[in-house]
Amino acid sequence: MTEDAFALDPRLAADGPAVGDLPLCHVRLVEDRRFFWVSLTPRRAAMSEVFDLDTEDRLRLMEEIALVSRALKDLTACTKLNIAALGNMVPQLHVHIIARNPDDAAWPGVVFGAGTREPLSDLERQSRLESLRGRLNVHSPDLPVG
């Protein structure tokens, strides 16, 4: 599979700004000041399940999940990371990685559907983007949305 036909689902694009691209995944910051949250979307067309990826891409996905998870853990000193590939609302294959702490707005429950998202300030957004880009060694790409 190539990334030629890949386009990010508009609902994922609307979640927040692009962090950048890893070898397989497009990384986005999810706009919710209550949680330091990112999503990874493999740049492959017509994928909805992890098993849809070929073996090499599945291994790469796991490595990129680990890389981003380590970055979030280091940046936030969180108690726990939640990692989920649900796809109930947006079927395009994507993985959420969320830094969690006992004092967060949804602890110990899930963040999905918990309250109302709170926008980041410009300063918070820029700080999170810069810290993630530095840790992941990526820059913001121009990405087709469709």
N, C-alpha and C positions, 0 to 999 in steps of 0.2 A: 504494500500500500504506500502511496505517496501522499504528501500533504497538498498536492495541486488542487484538489477539489474541496479542501477543508474550508469551512466557514463557521465561525463561532455563532452559536444560537444567540439571537438578540437578547433573550432573557438573561443569559450568562453575562453578556456584555454590559447589560444594565445593572448588574450587581455591584460594579465598581470599576476603577481604572486598571489598566494593564500594568503589571509589574514587569513582565518581559517573557522571553521564550527560553526554555531549557531545550536540550536536544530533541525531546519528544513533546513536551507539554507547554502549552500557553498558560501562564500564571497570572491570576488577577487577584487584586485585593477586594474583599467583600466589604462594602461600606456599612459598617455598623460599629459605632464607637464602643459598644458594650463588650465586644469580642474582637480579638486580633485574629482575623479569619482570612484565609486565602482559598482559591479554587484552582485546580490543575485540570486542564482539558487537553487530552492528547490531540495533536494536530493530524488527525486521520478522519477521513470522510466516512459517514454512515456507521459509526460505532456507538453502541448503546450499552454494551456489557464488557467487562474486563476480558472475558473469554473471546470476544470478537477480535481482539488484538492478536497478532502473531506472537510466537514465543519470544522473539527478541524484543518486541515492543512491550510485552507484559513484564519482562525483566526490567526494562528501562523504566517503565512506569513505577515499579516498586522502588527502584533506586532514587527516582525523582521525588517520590513521596517521602522517602527517608531523608533526603537532602533538605527538602522544604520543612519537614517536621523538626529536624535538628535546628534549622535556622530559627523557626518560631520558638522552640524551647529555649534557645540561647538568648533570643531577643526579649522574651517575656518572663523567663524563669517560672513559667506556668507549672501548676501541679499536675495537669493531665492534658494530653492532646486527644481530641476527637477526630477520627478519620472516617469519612463516609463517602460511599458512592451509591447514592439512592436512586436518582433519576425518575422519581415519581412525577415530578412537576415538569422537568426538562429531560427528555430522554437521551439527549446527546451525552455520551460518556464524559463524566467529569467527577473529580474527587474533591471533597471539602476537607480542609485541615484547619482545626479551630483550637486555639489556645484556651484552656479552661482553668478556672480557679474556684475554690469553695465560696468566694464572695461575689462571683459573677451573677448576672441577672437571671440565669436559667439553672444554676447549679441546684441539685445534681441531675436535673432533667436535661433533655435535648434542647438545642438552641433553635431548631426549626419550629417556627410557629410560636415561639416564646416571646410574647410582648410585641412591641413595635420597634423596628430598626431605628437607630438614632444616627443621624448623619455625622460624619467626621468633620471637624473644623478643617480649614485649608492647611493649617499648621500640622494637625494630627495626620492628615492624609499624606502630606509631603514627607513627614518624618517616617511614617510606616513604609512608604514607597522607597525612600532612599535607603532605609536600613535593610529592607528586603533585597533591593537591587545590589547593595554592597555585599551582603552575605551570599547571594546566589550568583553574583558576577554576571548580571544581565542588564539590558536596557529596554526601554519601552518600544515595542514594535508597532508598525502599522499592520493591522490585522483585518482581513475581510470579515464582515458580519453579515449573516444572511439567513 
